[in-house]
Amino acid sequence: MAVLFEPFQIRDFKLKNRVCVSPMSQYAAIDGYANDWHFAHLARFALGGCGLVFTEATGVCREGRRTHGDLGLWENGQIEALRRITRFIQSQGSAAGIQLAHAGRKASERRPWHGETPVDAEDVRLRDESPWRAMGPTNEPYGEAWPEPQAMADADIRGVISAFGAAAARADAAGFDVIEVYAAHGFLLHQFYSPLSNTRDDAWGGDFDRRTKLPLAVASVIREQWPEHKALFFRISATDWIDGGWTIEDSVRLAIALKARGVDVIDCSSGGLGGPHPVPRFPLGPAFQSDLAGSVRAGADIATMSVGFIWQAEVANTVIKSGRADLVALARELLNDPNWALRAAAELGDDENYSKWAPAFGWWLDKRNRVMAKLGLSENLVSPTIKK
């Protein structure tokens, strides 16, 4: 069996394989509530054979959303629609995960197809969507021409910590198996641990210990509310790729502290901080962030997940086989092909005759192949020649 399709044990739960669906924001929620779009979007990845299916970034409080269309879990009424999704994912043998998030100074942004710029009067006029005041470690804006966020007071920070804890309890009520904390890509927790964006001089900023105080407090409060047998992931930007910024050595040190607070897996991405800093240069290439995951895995003795530019089955399998990560996460490739995991299993020799597919699909596809073989046709044949 290819290592990509070996089970993976996390606490009391065993993933059926190492293929995970990375959170992908759909910007389709209304007041944070999931709907049929989210059900259909996520259900197809479970049908497609992925071992772990994550929701998109889900706001722990209303002001912590990135856009008006983000999912939320700040009130009990949002639980039931998510419970419908988790039940279906689990019925297909996959695990259901939720990514909890606070956008910090990136909040109050337009949806991507509306410009990825701050919400303003045009959004009020066209969509009846009003801007709100973002918060951050300081009043430094996320980008040029962005409004100045509110520098968070001690009470604001403690309120965010409590919001993560309350959202974790709701995630449990909704039936999720895994929580991932979004602490990457310039979201609030990344804003606090990076020395480039956190220039505070109080208990929440300054040296490494004070800059990492918030993410560590979030891990602790979630573990207080999240059942012991359920897994906790943390997604970090393992490096800012900017001189003077967060480094891979910092990530190893943070991962050790997170592990001590009950975190099971570090999801290693990178970059995305924003602000008045040079645009980082990424060493783009297949699985280019897997070396970061490998460094954290070795240095902190913790399981890792690698994400980014993982398109091919053999590349994904090699990331696991090489020991750089325990799991791989895919996003846009799965949008292009929700059945990627099942096709990868066949490509790596772990599935014959569509045995891994749901019977309602596999039976028909196997029958199609038998007919095509009998006719001497190729599966990739676009337009067969019709005998006249």
Secondary structure, DSSP 8 states (H G I E B T S, - for coil): --GGGS-EEETTEEESSSEEE--------BTTB--HHHHHHHHHHHHTT-SEEEEEEEESSGGG-SSTT-EE-SSGGGHHHHHHHHHHHHHTT-EEEEEEE--GGG-SB--GGGTSSB--HHHHHHH-------EESSS--SSTT----EE--HHHHHHHHHHHHHHHHHHHHTT-SEEEEEE-TTSHHHHHH-TTT----STTSSSHHHHTHHHHHHHHHHHHHS-TTSEEEEEEES--SSTTS--HHHHHHHHHHHHHTT--EEEEE-----SSS-------STTTTHHHHHHHHHHHT-EEEEESS--SHHHHHHHHHTTS-SEEEESHHHHH-TTHHHHHHHHTT--STTTTS-HHHHHHHHHHHHHHHHHT--TT-SS-----
